[in-house]
Amino acid sequence: MKGHLLALFTIICWGTTFISTKILLVDFSPIEILLTRFVIGLSILYIIRPEPLKLRHEEHRLYLVVAALSGITLYYLMENIALTYTYASNVGIISSTAPFFAAILASFTLRKHAITGPFIVGFIISMIGIVFIALEESSLNINPKGDILALGAAVLWAVYAVVLKKICAFGYDMIVITREIFLYGVILMIPPVIFMGFNIDLIYLLEPVNLANMLYLGIGASAICFLTWNFATKYLGVVKTTVYIYACPVVTVITAYLVLNEPITLYKLIGMILAIVGLVISQR
């Protein structure tokens, strides 16, 4: 129950981040938002756990680097770049296939993680629901560059989920592990930042609305949510935690209704119901 509550809390937070990002994109580029939020998150985690990580085996560092590269640096970069080539609805649907890829990877690399019938049925029902939600946003045209990047992001999140489960088995303090993953993730962002540019204007950053949203992304959606997600993975395993991604579009629709006054249409309502039903079935 603790794991399920942590996963649900994380998805509720992540489902609302699109509003903060949408507001910040007026004054900042995607890479500026990405690096700033994770630097803030890293700082918070260092305040909570300042002691250095003492690795029992040097090969454990490789797992941390792979987790940072797949779950932070490349995942968010590919997802953000995908949004410049294709519809947000396409990215939302394709990104929601991450639980499927996670289940496949886990079945090959982890014990006791076979793909079951309920998981497949739940996946299909949830994907139909997510398509219903996305139908309200665009015509869902195929855009090879953006769609392939979004698919790559979904696979990378699956890699992160499986590697994280391996890391959990090492027995380290989860807060310290999350902090180290953030550290490597920020370091690995430096080459893209040099290439794409980073020029944040402090005048814009210190505006109350921008500062509040950046702190929410950095502290809430990054530091706290990665902690709760990692703990959920430790308690529930890869597949049970990852399928909560099906609920992310549902949270987004509800948040858009409450904050942006976007209507909940019949398509969205049907989609939300199907996504939740699929999630429940997959949890079996």
Beta strands, then each sheet from edge to edge (+ up, - down):
end
